[in-house]
Amino acid sequence: MKRIVIFASGSGSNAENIFEYFKTSNAVKIVSFITNNPNAKVLDRAKRLGVESLVFNRSEFNDETLLGKYLQENADFIVLAGFLWRIPEYMVKAFSNKMINIHPALLPKYGGKGMYGMHVHNAVVENKENETGITIHFVNENYDEGAIIFQANTNVLPSDSPDDVAGKIHALEYEHFPKIIEQVLLKHG
């Protein structure tokens, strides 16, 4: 059985969607939701779903003997689902091709530090883009620069607000992210 640890910094809606997708699987188990934010709503979701949760600070995150040990003992694969910190080198090496992220834009557009969530959707609308989408990619030591696994796009209407764009992006995330995780596990697991 492949064990997945999901990192999230916010509401955890993608984490819950992934959990629901795999909850009856005999091949995949969601081990825990872990976060750098002690106030993240993902912790409420973990409790409600009966999933282990873990909160860490910056020094624990960067300490291979703490978080690194936990991951080595509990994870075969890592999913970043709305996690905002850059991944430390030790983790990138230990989980090479076994850690993926979802980004709410068609990379390489609107990627990099500070480009997440509504910041991305605001930029898409301000720049009058006619399409946007999601990118699922492997994680490397740089923000949003790992090898692209999958992209899906959606149109942006001139009348769309950033909230409208966010809704379209969430729909794409919920539809595709669990399926792509499953495909990557089959191929690289």
Secondary structure, DSSP 8 states (H G I E B T S, - for coil): -EEEEEE-SS--HHHHHHHHHHTT-SSEEEEEEEES-TT-THHHHHHHHT-EEEE--HHHHH-IIIIIHHHHHH-SEEEESS--S---HHHHHHTTTSEEEEESS-TTTT-STT--HHHHHHHHHHTT-SEEEEEEEE--SSTT-S-EEEEEEEE--TT--HHHHHHHHHHHHHHHHHHHHHHHHHHH-
